[in-house]
């Protein structure tokens, strides 16, 4: 899996904390917490690339 930082930058965020802040505001938890909560299928439904694509910078 690629690092969150490279995916955040690829998604247009200034840095990884910027992406995590916006994700937390949107979902109420961090991307990593969401992936853990998604369980066995977490990497399919909540991949870092998908998160960056869905949220994009505001």
C-alpha positions in Angstrom: 0.0 0.0 0.0 1.2 3.5 -0.8 1.8 5.9 2.0 -1.0 8.3 3.0 1.4 11.3 2.4 1.9 10.5 -1.3 -1.8 9.9 -1.8 -2.7 13.2 0.0 -0.3 15.1 -2.3 -1.6 13.3 -5.3 -5.1 14.2 -4.3 -4.2 17.9 -4.2 -3.8 18.3 -0.4 -0.9 20.5 0.9 0.1 17.5 3.2 -1.1 14.4 4.9 -2.4 16.1 8.0 -4.6 18.4 5.8 -6.2 15.3 4.2 -6.7 13.6 7.6 -8.3 16.8 9.1 -10.8 17.0 6.3 -11.6 13.3 6.5 -12.1 13.5 10.2 -14.5 16.5 9.7 -16.4 14.5 7.1 -16.5 11.1 8.7 -15.9 11.7 12.4 -12.7 9.6 12.5 -9.4 9.2 10.7 -8.9 7.3 7.4 -6.8 4.7 9.3 -9.6 4.2 11.9 -12.1 3.9 9.1 -10.1 1.2 7.4 -9.8 -0.8 10.7 -13.5 -0.4 11.3 -14.3 -1.7 7.8 -12.6 -5.0 8.8 -11.7 -7.6 6.3 -13.0 -5.7 3.3 -11.5 -2.4 4.4 -8.8 -2.3 1.8 -11.4 -2.8 -0.9 -14.0 -0.2 0.2 -11.7 2.3 2.0 -8.4 2.4 0.2 -6.2 5.5 0.6 -6.5 6.2 -3.1 -10.3 6.1 -2.9 -10.4 8.4 0.1 -8.2 11.0 -1.6 -10.4 10.8 -4.8 -13.7 11.1 -2.9 -12.7 14.0 -0.6 -10.3 16.0 -2.7 -9.1 19.3 -1.3 -11.7 21.9 -0.4 
